[in-house]
């Protein structure tokens, strides 16, 4: 899936936030809007019953931490889980 790499998406979010666009405008472009279009009912929102997929941005709008399915994959820029779909 080289056409939509995680790094490219992270760079896009950073660039938009760095240009001064508000988080409430930028984040849905990569979260709730995509989930709705792909009909992924448990993705894209922070609500009870959703999958607990989260990112934490640092002060420079770079990804600092990543949670997938309620499990920290990366925390404070340290990879905690390696490999695809590992739990």
PDB file of N, CA, C and O in Angstrom:
ATOM      1  N   UNK A   1       0.835  -1.199   0.000  1.00  0.00           N
ATOM      2  CA  UNK A   1       0.000   0.000   0.000  1.00  0.00           C
ATOM      3  C   UNK A   1       0.872   1.251   0.000  1.00  0.00           C
ATOM      4  O   UNK A   1       0.713   2.122   0.855  1.00  0.00           O
ATOM      5  N   UNK A   2       1.777   1.339  -0.945  1.00  0.00           N
ATOM      6  CA  UNK A   2       2.664   2.476  -1.016  1.00  0.00           C
ATOM      7  C   UNK A   2       1.974   3.787  -1.327  1.00  0.00           C
ATOM      8  O   UNK A   2       2.550   4.851  -1.101  1.00  0.00           O
ATOM      9  N   UNK A   3       0.751   3.738  -1.841  1.00  0.00           N
ATOM     10  CA  UNK A   3       0.060   4.975  -2.215  1.00  0.00           C
ATOM     11  C   UNK A   3      -0.446   5.757  -1.015  1.00  0.00           C
ATOM     12  O   UNK A   3      -0.735   6.946  -1.144  1.00  0.00           O
ATOM     13  N   UNK A   4      -0.563   5.133   0.140  1.00  0.00           N
ATOM     14  CA  UNK A   4      -1.057   5.827   1.335  1.00  0.00           C
ATOM     15  C   UNK A   4      -0.261   5.356   2.540  1.00  0.00           C
ATOM     16  O   UNK A   4      -0.824   4.818   3.494  1.00  0.00           O
ATOM     17  N   UNK A   5       1.040   5.557   2.495  1.00  0.00           N
ATOM     18  CA  UNK A   5       1.887   5.077   3.583  1.00  0.00           C
ATOM     19  C   UNK A   5       1.609   5.853   4.863  1.00  0.00           C
ATOM     20  O   UNK A   5       1.162   7.000   4.832  1.00  0.00           O
ATOM     21  N   UNK A   6       1.882   5.207   5.976  1.00  0.00           N
ATOM     22  CA  UNK A   6       1.694   5.863   7.275  1.00  0.00           C
ATOM     23  C   UNK A   6       2.568   7.111   7.376  1.00  0.00           C
ATOM     24  O   UNK A   6       2.134   8.138   7.897  1.00  0.00           O
ATOM     25  N   UNK A   7       3.793   7.016   6.877  1.00  0.00           N
ATOM     26  CA  UNK A   7       4.700   8.165   6.938  1.00  0.00           C
ATOM     27  C   UNK A   7       4.155   9.334   6.123  1.00  0.00           C
ATOM     28  O   UNK A   7       4.240  10.483   6.558  1.00  0.00           O
ATOM     29  N   UNK A   8       3.601   9.058   4.955  1.00  0.00           N
ATOM     30  CA  UNK A   8       3.045  10.129   4.123  1.00  0.00           C
ATOM     31  C   UNK A   8       1.851  10.777   4.810  1.00  0.00           C
ATOM     32  O   UNK A   8       1.691  11.997   4.763  1.00  0.00           O
ATOM     33  N   UNK A   9       1.019   9.971   5.442  1.00  0.00           N
ATOM     34  CA  UNK A   9      -0.141  10.527   6.149  1.00  0.00           C
ATOM     35  C   UNK A   9       0.314  11.381   7.330  1.00  0.00           C
ATOM     36  O   UNK A   9      -0.230  12.460   7.562  1.00  0.00           O
ATOM     37  N   UNK A  10       1.310  10.900   8.075  1.00  0.00           N
ATOM     38  CA  UNK A  10       1.836  11.666   9.209  1.00  0.00           C
ATOM     39  C   UNK A  10       2.445  12.979   8.731  1.00  0.00           C
ATOM     40  O   UNK A  10       2.247  14.020   9.357  1.00  0.00           O
ATOM     41  N   UNK A  11       3.188  12.936   7.620  1.00  0.00           N
ATOM     42  CA  UNK A  11       3.772  14.162   7.059  1.00  0.00           C
ATOM     43  C   UNK A  11       2.695  15.146   6.636  1.00  0.00           C
ATOM     44  O   UNK A  11       2.845  16.353   6.825  1.00  0.00           O
ATOM     45  N   UNK A  12       1.619  14.641   6.071  1.00  0.00           N
ATOM     46  CA  UNK A  12       0.513  15.495   5.631  1.00  0.00           C
ATOM     47  C   UNK A  12      -0.159  16.179   6.823  1.00  0.00           C
ATOM     48  O   UNK A  12      -0.418  17.382   6.785  1.00  0.00           O
ATOM     49  N   UNK A  13      -0.440  15.414   7.878  1.00  0.00           N
ATOM     50  CA  UNK A  13      -1.043  15.990   9.089  1.00  0.00           C
ATOM     51  C   UNK A  13      -0.128  17.069   9.649  1.00  0.00           C
ATOM     52  O   UNK A  13      -0.585  18.167   9.966  1.00  0.00           O
ATOM     53  N   UNK A  14       1.162  16.764   9.773  1.00  0.00           N
ATOM     54  CA  UNK A  14       2.120  17.742  10.304  1.00  0.00           C
ATOM     55  C   UNK A  14       2.137  19.005   9.458  1.00  0.00           C
ATOM     56  O   UNK A  14       2.089  20.112   9.993  1.00  0.00           O
ATOM     57  N   UNK A  15       2.207  18.846   8.137  1.00  0.00           N
ATOM     58  CA  UNK A  15       2.267  20.010   7.242  1.00  0.00           C
ATOM     59  C   UNK A  15       1.027  20.889   7.388  1.00  0.00           C
ATOM     60  O   UNK A  15       1.138  22.114   7.440  1.00  0.00           O
ATOM     61  N   UNK A  16      -0.140  20.278   7.455  1.00  0.00           N
ATOM     62  CA  UNK A  16      -1.382  21.053   7.584  1.00  0.00           C
ATOM     63  C   UNK A  16      -1.450  21.769   8.925  1.00  0.00           C
ATOM     64  O   UNK A  16      -1.835  22.936   8.989  1.00  0.00           O
ATOM     65  N   UNK A  17      -1.078  21.073   9.999  1.00  0.00           N
ATOM     66  CA  UNK A  17      -1.080  21.710  11.319  1.00  0.00           C
ATOM     67  C   UNK A  17      -0.029  22.807  11.397  1.00  0.00           C
ATOM     68  O   UNK A  17      -0.274  23.863  11.981  1.00  0.00           O
ATOM     69  N   UNK A  18       1.145  22.564  10.808  1.00  0.00           N
ATOM     70  CA  UNK A  18       2.209  23.578  10.803  1.00  0.00           C
ATOM     71  C   UNK A  18       1.796  24.836  10.046  1.00  0.00           C
ATOM     72  O   UNK A  18       2.297  25.925  10.326  1.00  0.00           O
ATOM     73  N   UNK A  19       0.886  24.686   9.091  1.00  0.00           N
ATOM     74  CA  UNK A  19       0.401  25.852   8.332  1.00  0.00           C
ATOM     75  C   UNK A  19      -0.705  26.600   9.058  1.00  0.00           C
ATOM     76  O   UNK A  19      -1.223  27.600   8.561  1.00  0.00           O
ATOM     77  N   UNK A  20      -1.062  26.105  10.244  1.00  0.00           N
ATOM     78  CA  UNK A  20      -2.018  26.821  11.067  1.00  0.00           C
ATOM     79  C   UNK A  20      -3.450  26.340  10.976  1.00  0.00           C
ATOM     80  O   UNK A  20      -4.333  26.931  11.599  1.00  0.00           O
ATOM     81  N   UNK A  21      -3.707  25.288  10.223  1.00  0.00           N
ATOM     82  CA  UNK A  21      -5.073  24.761  10.191  1.00  0.00           C
ATOM     83  C   UNK A  21      -5.392  24.153  11.554  1.00  0.00           C
ATOM     84  O   UNK A  21      -4.532  23.507  12.151  1.00  0.00           O
ATOM     85  N   UNK A  22      -6.602  24.345  12.053  1.00  0.00           N
ATOM     86  CA  UNK A  22      -6.954  23.810  13.364  1.00  0.00           C
ATOM     87  C   UNK A  22      -7.074  22.286  13.365  1.00  0.00           C
ATOM     88  O   UNK A  22      -7.461  21.682  12.365  1.00  0.00           O
ATOM     89  N   UNK A  23      -6.736  21.673  14.503  1.00  0.00           N
ATOM     90  CA  UNK A  23      -6.805  20.215  14.642  1.00  0.00           C
ATOM     91  C   UNK A  23      -8.183  19.676  14.268  1.00  0.00           C
ATOM     92  O   UNK A  23      -8.280  18.624  13.637  1.00  0.00           O
ATOM     93  N   UNK A  24      -9.256  20.385  14.651  1.00  0.00           N
ATOM     94  CA  UNK A  24     -10.609  19.894  14.378  1.00  0.00           C
ATOM     95  C   UNK A  24     -10.924  19.882  12.888  1.00  0.00           C
ATOM     96  O   UNK A  24     -11.891  19.247  12.469  1.00  0.00           O
ATOM     97  N   UNK A  25     -10.127  20.571  12.085  1.00  0.00           N
ATOM     98  CA  UNK A  25     -10.273  20.526  10.631  1.00  0.00           C
ATOM     99  C   UNK A  25      -9.388  19.435  10.031  1.00  0.00           C
ATOM    100  O   UNK A  25      -9.813  18.715   9.129  1.00  0.00           O
ATOM    101  N   UNK A  26      -8.167  19.315  10.528  1.00  0.00           N
ATOM    102  CA  UNK A  26      -7.174  18.400   9.956  1.00  0.00           C
ATOM    103  C   UNK A  26      -7.439  16.942  10.319  1.00  0.00           C
ATOM    104  O   UNK A  26      -7.443  16.081   9.439  1.00  0.00           O
ATOM    105  N   UNK A  27      -7.656  16.657  11.586  1.00  0.00           N
ATOM    106  CA  UNK A  27      -7.727  15.262  12.033  1.00  0.00           C
ATOM    107  C   UNK A  27      -8.848  14.449  11.392  1.00  0.00           C
ATOM    108  O   UNK A  27      -8.616  13.285  11.067  1.00  0.00           O
ATOM    109  N   UNK A  28     -10.046  14.991  11.192  1.00  0.00           N
ATOM    110  CA  UNK A  28     -11.079  14.191  10.519  1.00  0.00           C
ATOM    111  C   UNK A  28     -10.691  13.746   9.105  1.00  0.00           C
ATOM    112  O   UNK A  28     -11.207  12.741   8.616  1.00  0.00           O
ATOM    113  N   UNK A  29      -9.795  14.476   8.447  1.00  0.00           N
ATOM    114  CA  UNK A  29      -9.354  14.087   7.105  1.00  0.00           C
ATOM    115  C   UNK A  29      -8.686  12.708   7.110  1.00  0.00           C
ATOM    116  O   UNK A  29      -8.729  11.986   6.114  1.00  0.00           O
ATOM    117  N   UNK A  30      -8.072  12.354   8.235  1.00  0.00           N
ATOM    118  CA  UNK A  30      -7.345  11.082   8.346  1.00  0.00           C
ATOM    119  C   UNK A  30      -8.047  10.086   9.273  1.00  0.00           C
ATOM    120  O   UNK A  30      -7.579   8.960   9.442  1.00  0.00           O
ATOM    121  N   UNK A  31      -9.163  10.496   9.871  1.00  0.00           N
ATOM    122  CA  UNK A  31      -9.800   9.641  10.884  1.00  0.00           C
ATOM    123  C   UNK A  31     -11.268   9.388  10.543  1.00  0.00           C
ATOM    124  O   UNK A  31     -11.578   8.465   9.789  1.00  0.00           O
ATOM    125  N   UNK A  32     -12.146  10.179  11.078  1.00  0.00           N
ATOM    126  CA  UNK A  32     -13.587   9.918  10.956  1.00  0.00           C
ATOM    127  C   UNK A  32     -14.093   9.976   9.514  1.00  0.00           C
ATOM    128  O   UNK A  32     -14.963   9.189   9.142  1.00  0.00           O
ATOM    129  N   UNK A  33     -13.570  10.887   8.700  1.00  0.00           N
ATOM    130  CA  UNK A  33     -14.023  10.949   7.303  1.00  0.00           C
ATOM    131  C   UNK A  33     -13.675   9.670   6.555  1.00  0.00           C
ATOM    132  O   UNK A  33     -14.510   9.125   5.834  1.00  0.00           O
ATOM    133  N   UNK A  34     -12.450   9.191   6.723  1.00  0.00           N
ATOM    134  CA  UNK A  34     -12.003   7.967   6.056  1.00  0.00           C
ATOM    135  C   UNK A  34     -12.800   6.765   6.557  1.00  0.00           C
ATOM    136  O   UNK A  34     -13.255   5.941   5.764  1.00  0.00           O
ATOM    137  N   UNK A  35     -12.965   6.668   7.869  1.00  0.00           N
ATOM    138  CA  UNK A  35     -13.709   5.541   8.446  1.00  0.00           C
ATOM    139  C   UNK A  35     -15.142   5.513   7.927  1.00  0.00           C
ATOM    140  O   UNK A  35     -15.674   4.447   7.618  1.00  0.00           O
ATOM    141  N   UNK A  36     -15.757   6.675   7.832  1.00  0.00           N
ATOM    142  CA  UNK A  36     -17.146   6.740   7.333  1.00  0.00           C
ATOM    143  C   UNK A  36     -17.218   6.294   5.877  1.00  0.00           C
ATOM    144  O   UNK A  36     -18.098   5.514   5.511  1.00  0.00           O
ATOM    145  N   UNK A  37     -16.299   6.783   5.044  1.00  0.00           N
ATOM    146  CA  UNK A  37     -16.290   6.413   3.623  1.00  0.00           C
ATOM    147  C   UNK A  37     -16.045   4.919   3.426  1.00  0.00           C
ATOM    148  O   UNK A  37     -16.612   4.306   2.521  1.00  0.00           O
ATOM    149  N   UNK A  38     -15.197   4.335   4.278  1.00  0.00           N
ATOM    150  CA  UNK A  38     -14.885   2.909   4.162  1.00  0.00           C
ATOM    151  C   UNK A  38     -15.851   2.027   4.957  1.00  0.00           C
ATOM    152  O   UNK A  38     -15.708   0.805   4.996  1.00  0.00           O
ATOM    153  N   UNK A  39     -16.841   2.674   5.591  1.00  0.00           N
ATOM    154  CA  UNK A  39     -17.854   1.968   6.378  1.00  0.00           C
ATOM    155  C   UNK A  39     -17.231   1.118   7.491  1.00  0.00           C
ATOM    156  O   UNK A  39     -17.614  -0.031   7.711  1.00  0.00           O
ATOM    157  N   UNK A  40     -16.252   1.725   8.189  1.00  0.00           N
ATOM    158  CA  UNK A  40     -15.599   1.091   9.329  1.00  0.00           C
ATOM    159  C   UNK A  40     -16.224   1.677  10.593  1.00  0.00           C
ATOM    160  O   UNK A  40     -15.758   2.688  11.119  1.00  0.00           O
ATOM    161  N   UNK A  41     -17.269   1.039  11.065  1.00  0.00           N
ATOM    162  CA  UNK A  41     -18.115   1.590  12.126  1.00  0.00           C
ATOM    163  C   UNK A  41     -17.386   1.827  13.449  1.00  0.00           C
ATOM    164  O   UNK A  41     -17.778   2.712  14.209  1.00  0.00           O
ATOM    165  N   UNK A  42     -16.339   1.060  13.741  1.00  0.00           N
ATOM    166  CA  UNK A  42     -15.647   1.184  15.027  1.00  0.00           C
ATOM    167  C   UNK A  42     -14.341   1.968  14.928  1.00  0.00           C
ATOM    168  O   UNK A  42     -13.520   1.931  15.844  1.00  0.00           O
ATOM    169  N   UNK A  43     -14.153   2.665  13.832  1.00  0.00           N
ATOM    170  CA  UNK A  43     -12.913   3.416  13.604  1.00  0.00           C
ATOM    171  C   UNK A  43     -13.202   4.900  13.462  1.00  0.00           C
ATOM    172  O   UNK A  43     -14.323   5.303  13.152  1.00  0.00           O
ATOM    173  N   UNK A  44     -12.167   5.712  13.694  1.00  0.00           N
ATOM    174  CA  UNK A  44     -12.225   7.125  13.371  1.00  0.00           C
ATOM    175  C   UNK A  44     -12.797   8.045  14.424  1.00  0.00           C
ATOM    176  O   UNK A  44     -12.872   9.255  14.212  1.00  0.00           O
ATOM    177  N   UNK A  45     -13.201   7.497  15.556  1.00  0.00           N
ATOM    178  CA  UNK A  45     -13.795   8.321  16.609  1.00  0.00           C
ATOM    179  C   UNK A  45     -13.323   7.831  17.973  1.00  0.00           C
ATOM    180  O   UNK A  45     -12.959   6.666  18.133  1.00  0.00           O
ATOM    181  N   UNK A  46     -13.332   8.726  18.944  1.00  0.00           N
ATOM    182  CA  UNK A  46     -13.072   8.350  20.336  1.00  0.00           C
ATOM    183  C   UNK A  46     -14.424   8.331  21.032  1.00  0.00           C
ATOM    184  O   UNK A  46     -14.934   9.359  21.477  1.00  0.00           O
ATOM    185  N   UNK A  47     -14.989   7.128  21.113  1.00  0.00           N
ATOM    186  CA  UNK A  47     -16.314   6.928  21.711  1.00  0.00           C
ATOM    187  C   UNK A  47     -16.368   5.525  22.301  1.00  0.00           C
ATOM    188  O   UNK A  47     -15.627   4.642  21.869  1.00  0.00           O
ATOM    189  N   UNK A  48     -17.246   5.313  23.291  1.00  0.00           N
ATOM    190  CA  UNK A  48     -17.427   3.947  23.802  1.00  0.00           C
ATOM    191  C   UNK A  48     -17.790   2.995  22.659  1.00  0.00           C
ATOM    192  O   UNK A  48     -18.602   3.324  21.794  1.00  0.00           O
ATOM    193  N   UNK A  49     -17.175   1.812  22.674  1.00  0.00           N
ATOM    194  CA  UNK A  49     -17.447   0.808  21.656  1.00  0.00           C
ATOM    195  C   UNK A  49     -16.547   0.893  20.436  1.00  0.00           C
ATOM    196  O   UNK A  49     -16.554  -0.016  19.606  1.00  0.00           O
ATOM    197  N   UNK A  50     -15.765   1.972  20.306  1.00  0.00           N
ATOM    198  CA  UNK A  50     -14.834   2.085  19.184  1.00  0.00           C
ATOM    199  C   UNK A  50     -13.527   1.369  19.524  1.00  0.00           C
ATOM    200  O   UNK A  50     -13.342   0.925  20.658  1.00  0.00           O
ATOM    201  N   UNK A  51     -12.633   1.256  18.563  1.00  0.00           N
ATOM    202  CA  UNK A  51     -11.463   0.383  18.672  1.00  0.00           C
ATOM    203  C   UNK A  51     -10.276   0.901  19.471  1.00  0.00           C
ATOM    204  O   UNK A  51      -9.315   0.151  19.643  1.00  0.00           O
ATOM    205  N   UNK A  52     -10.276   2.096  19.956  1.00  0.00           N
ATOM    206  CA  UNK A  52      -9.151   2.656  20.723  1.00  0.00           C
ATOM    207  C   UNK A  52      -7.868   2.681  19.896  1.00  0.00           C
ATOM    208  O   UNK A  52      -6.816   2.228  20.347  1.00  0.00           O
ATOM    209  N   UNK A  53      -7.968   3.219  18.678  1.00  0.00           N
ATOM    210  CA  UNK A  53      -6.804   3.481  17.843  1.00  0.00           C
ATOM    211  C   UNK A  53      -6.513   4.976  17.981  1.00  0.00           C
ATOM    212  O   UNK A  53      -7.322   5.809  17.572  1.00  0.00           O
ATOM    213  N   UNK A  54      -5.365   5.309  18.553  1.00  0.00           N
ATOM    214  CA  UNK A  54      -5.064   6.708  18.869  1.00  0.00           C
ATOM    215  C   UNK A  54      -3.635   7.054  18.479  1.00  0.00           C
ATOM    216  O   UNK A  54      -2.768   6.182  18.420  1.00  0.00           O
ATOM    217  N   UNK A  55      -3.398   8.331  18.214  1.00  0.00           N
ATOM    218  CA  UNK A  55      -2.037   8.842  18.099  1.00  0.00           C
ATOM    219  C   UNK A  55      -1.906  10.022  19.054  1.00  0.00           C
ATOM    220  O   UNK A  55      -2.883  10.702  19.369  1.00  0.00           O
ATOM    221  N   UNK A  56      -0.681  10.245  19.505  1.00  0.00           N
ATOM    222  CA  UNK A  56      -0.359  11.403  20.334  1.00  0.00           C
ATOM    223  C   UNK A  56       0.685  12.194  19.560  1.00  0.00           C
ATOM    224  O   UNK A  56       1.707  11.648  19.144  1.00  0.00           O
ATOM    225  N   UNK A  57       0.424  13.476  19.369  1.00  0.00           N
ATOM    226  CA  UNK A  57       1.366  14.349  18.670  1.00  0.00           C
ATOM    227  C   UNK A  57       2.201  15.114  19.683  1.00  0.00           C
ATOM    228  O   UNK A  57       1.715  15.460  20.760  1.00  0.00           O
ATOM    229  N   UNK A  58       3.467  15.381  19.339  1.00  0.00           N
ATOM    230  CA  UNK A  58       4.302  16.203  20.209  1.00  0.00           C
ATOM    231  C   UNK A  58       4.074  17.681  19.874  1.00  0.00           C
ATOM    232  O   UNK A  58       3.232  18.011  19.039  1.00  0.00           O
ATOM    233  N   UNK A  59       4.811  18.544  20.518  1.00  0.00           N
ATOM    234  CA  UNK A  59       4.625  19.990  20.330  1.00  0.00           C
ATOM    235  C   UNK A  59       4.950  20.443  18.908  1.00  0.00           C
ATOM    236  O   UNK A  59       4.493  21.502  18.477  1.00  0.00           O
ATOM    237  N   UNK A  60       5.743  19.642  18.173  1.00  0.00           N
ATOM    238  CA  UNK A  60       6.109  19.983  16.795  1.00  0.00           C
ATOM    239  C   UNK A  60       5.212  19.271  15.779  1.00  0.00           C
ATOM    240  O   UNK A  60       5.543  19.204  14.595  1.00  0.00           O
ATOM    241  N   UNK A  61       4.078  18.741  16.242  1.00  0.00           N
ATOM    242  CA  UNK A  61       3.100  18.050  15.392  1.00  0.00           C
ATOM    243  C   UNK A  61       3.636  16.772  14.747  1.00  0.00           C
ATOM    244  O   UNK A  61       3.187  16.378  13.671  1.00  0.00           O
ATOM    245  N   UNK A  62       4.596  16.131  15.410  1.00  0.00           N
ATOM    246  CA  UNK A  62       5.091  14.828  14.958  1.00  0.00           C
ATOM    247  C   UNK A  62       4.457  13.754  15.831  1.00  0.00           C
ATOM    248  O   UNK A  62       4.111  14.007  16.985  1.00  0.00           O
ATOM    249  N   UNK A  63       4.306  12.557  15.277  1.00  0.00           N
ATOM    250  CA  UNK A  63       3.719  11.465  16.051  1.00  0.00           C
ATOM    251  C   UNK A  63       4.699  11.028  17.129  1.00  0.00           C
ATOM    252  O   UNK A  63       5.848  10.692  16.842  1.00  0.00           O
ATOM    253  N   UNK A  64       4.231  11.037  18.368  1.00  0.00           N
ATOM    254  CA  UNK A  64       5.023  10.651  19.529  1.00  0.00           C
ATOM    255  C   UNK A  64       4.663   9.241  19.991  1.00  0.00           C
ATOM    256  O   UNK A  64       5.536   8.458  20.366  1.00  0.00           O
ATOM    257  N   UNK A  65       3.369   8.928  19.960  1.00  0.00           N
ATOM    258  CA  UNK A  65       2.886   7.645  20.466  1.00  0.00           C
ATOM    259  C   UNK A  65       1.723   7.152  19.609  1.00  0.00           C
ATOM    260  O   UNK A  65       0.964   7.946  19.053  1.00  0.00           O
ATOM    261  N   UNK A  66       1.596   5.821  19.510  1.00  0.00           N
ATOM    262  CA  UNK A  66       0.541   5.197  18.712  1.00  0.00           C
ATOM    263  C   UNK A  66      -0.084   4.062  19.515  1.00  0.00           C
ATOM    264  O   UNK A  66       0.621   3.192  20.027  1.00  0.00           O
ATOM    265  N   UNK A  67      -1.413   4.075  19.623  1.00  0.00           N
ATOM    266  CA  UNK A  67      -2.157   2.991  20.245  1.00  0.00           C
ATOM    267  C   UNK A  67      -3.056   2.373  19.181  1.00  0.00           C
ATOM    268  O   UNK A  67      -3.754   3.087  18.461  1.00  0.00           O
ATOM    269  N   UNK A  68      -3.039   1.053  19.082  1.00  0.00           N
ATOM    270  CA  UNK A  68      -3.908   0.338  18.140  1.00  0.00           C
ATOM    271  C   UNK A  68      -4.648  -0.746  18.915  1.00  0.00           C
ATOM    272  O   UNK A  68      -4.035  -1.595  19.563  1.00  0.00           O
ATOM    273  N   UNK A  69      -5.968  -0.703  18.839  1.00  0.00           N
ATOM    274  CA  UNK A  69      -6.776  -1.691  19.542  1.00  0.00           C
ATOM    275  C   UNK A  69      -6.572  -1.654  21.048  1.00  0.00           C
ATOM    276  O   UNK A  69      -6.701  -2.675  21.723  1.00  0.00           O
ATOM    277  N   UNK A  70      -6.256  -0.484  21.571  1.00  0.00           N
ATOM    278  CA  UNK A  70      -6.065  -0.329  23.006  1.00  0.00           C
ATOM    279  C   UNK A  70      -4.689  -0.737  23.505  1.00  0.00           C
ATOM    280  O   UNK A  70      -4.454  -0.751  24.713  1.00  0.00           O
ATOM    281  N   UNK A  71      -3.770  -1.070  22.593  1.00  0.00           N
ATOM    282  CA  UNK A  71      -2.416  -1.487  22.974  1.00  0.00           C
ATOM    283  C   UNK A  71      -1.413  -0.491  22.407  1.00  0.00           C
ATOM    284  O   UNK A  71      -1.421  -0.200  21.211  1.00  0.00           O
ATOM    285  N   UNK A  72      -0.541   0.034  23.283  1.00  0.00           N
ATOM    286  CA  UNK A  72       0.483   0.964  22.809  1.00  0.00           C
ATOM    287  C   UNK A  72       1.448   0.220  21.901  1.00  0.00           C
ATOM    288  O   UNK A  72       2.063  -0.765  22.311  1.00  0.00           O
ATOM    289  N   UNK A  73       1.577   0.688  20.680  1.00  0.00           N
ATOM    290  CA  UNK A  73       2.532   0.146  19.715  1.00  0.00           C
ATOM    291  C   UNK A  73       3.848   0.922  19.777  1.00  0.00           C
ATOM    292  O   UNK A  73       4.935   0.347  19.714  1.00  0.00           O
ATOM    293  N   UNK A  74       3.721   2.236  19.903  1.00  0.00           N
ATOM    294  CA  UNK A  74       4.850   3.152  20.058  1.00  0.00           C
ATOM    295  C   UNK A  74       4.479   4.096  21.182  1.00  0.00           C
ATOM    296  O   UNK A  74       3.371   4.633  21.197  1.00  0.00           O
ATOM    297  N   UNK A  75       5.384   4.308  22.125  1.00  0.00           N
ATOM    298  CA  UNK A  75       5.107   5.233  23.231  1.00  0.00           C
ATOM    299  C   UNK A  75       6.358   6.049  23.486  1.00  0.00           C
ATOM    300  O   UNK A  75       7.444   5.498  23.668  1.00  0.00           O
ATOM    301  N   UNK A  76       6.204   7.368  23.498  1.00  0.00           N
ATOM    302  CA  UNK A  76       7.328   8.288  23.679  1.00  0.00           C
ATOM    303  C   UNK A  76       8.443   7.990  22.677  1.00  0.00           C
ATOM    304  O   UNK A  76       9.622   7.956  23.033  1.00  0.00           O
ATOM    305  N   UNK A  77       8.053   7.776  21.425  1.00  0.00           N
ATOM    306  CA  UNK A  77       8.981   7.494  20.326  1.00  0.00           C
ATOM    307  C   UNK A  77       9.759   6.198  20.480  1.00  0.00           C
ATOM    308  O   UNK A  77      10.784   6.019  19.822  1.00  0.00           O
ATOM    309  N   UNK A  78       9.305   5.302  21.323  1.00  0.00           N
ATOM    310  CA  UNK A  78       9.942   4.001  21.483  1.00  0.00           C
ATOM    311  C   UNK A  78       8.979   2.919  21.007  1.00  0.00           C
ATOM    312  O   UNK A  78       7.852   2.821  21.494  1.00  0.00           O
ATOM    313  N   UNK A  79       9.430   2.110  20.055  1.00  0.00           N
ATOM    314  CA  UNK A  79       8.600   1.030  19.529  1.00  0.00           C
ATOM    315  C   UNK A  79       8.475  -0.065  20.567  1.00  0.00           C
ATOM    316  O   UNK A  79       9.477  -0.589  21.052  1.00  0.00           O
ATOM    317  N   UNK A  80       7.227  -0.413  20.912  1.00  0.00           N
ATOM    318  CA  UNK A  80       6.968  -1.434  21.910  1.00  0.00           C
ATOM    319  C   UNK A  80       6.578  -2.760  21.282  1.00  0.00           C
ATOM    320  O   UNK A  80       6.789  -3.811  21.887  1.00  0.00           O
ATOM    321  N   UNK A  81       6.016  -2.735  20.082  1.00  0.00           N
ATOM    322  CA  UNK A  81       5.572  -3.921  19.371  1.00  0.00           C
ATOM    323  C   UNK A  81       6.204  -3.896  17.992  1.00  0.00           C
ATOM    324  O   UNK A  81       6.236  -2.851  17.342  1.00  0.00           O
ATOM    325  N   UNK A  82       6.706  -5.032  17.542  1.00  0.00           N
ATOM    326  CA  UNK A  82       7.275  -5.090  16.196  1.00  0.00           C
ATOM    327  C   UNK A  82       6.536  -6.137  15.381  1.00  0.00           C
ATOM    328  O   UNK A  82       5.931  -7.059  15.928  1.00  0.00           O
ATOM    329  N   UNK A  83       6.593  -5.984  14.086  1.00  0.00           N
ATOM    330  CA  UNK A  83       5.889  -6.912  13.207  1.00  0.00           C
ATOM    331  C   UNK A  83       4.488  -6.438  12.923  1.00  0.00           C
ATOM    332  O   UNK A  83       3.961  -5.551  13.594  1.00  0.00           O
ATOM    333  N   UNK A  84       3.887  -7.051  11.905  1.00  0.00           N
ATOM    334  CA  UNK A  84       2.529  -6.692  11.525  1.00  0.00           C
ATOM    335  C   UNK A  84       1.506  -7.479  12.344  1.00  0.00           C
ATOM    336  O   UNK A  84       1.639  -8.691  12.514  1.00  0.00           O
ATOM    337  N   UNK A  85       0.502  -6.795  12.840  1.00  0.00           N
ATOM    338  CA  UNK A  85      -0.650  -7.398  13.496  1.00  0.00           C
ATOM    339  C   UNK A  85      -0.265  -8.258  14.698  1.00  0.00           C
ATOM    340  O   UNK A  85      -0.947  -9.232  15.018  1.00  0.00           O
ATOM    341  N   UNK A  86       0.812  -7.898  15.348  1.00  0.00           N
ATOM    342  CA  UNK A  86       1.232  -8.595  16.553  1.00  0.00           C
ATOM    343  C   UNK A  86       0.435  -8.093  17.737  1.00  0.00           C
ATOM    344  O   UNK A  86       0.050  -6.924  17.775  1.00  0.00           O
ATOM    345  N   UNK A  87       0.184  -8.953  18.697  1.00  0.00           N
ATOM    346  CA  UNK A  87      -0.468  -8.468  19.920  1.00  0.00           C
ATOM    347  C   UNK A  87       0.310  -8.905  21.124  1.00  0.00           C
ATOM    348  O   UNK A  87      -0.075  -8.598  22.253  1.00  0.00           O
TER     349      UNK A  87
END
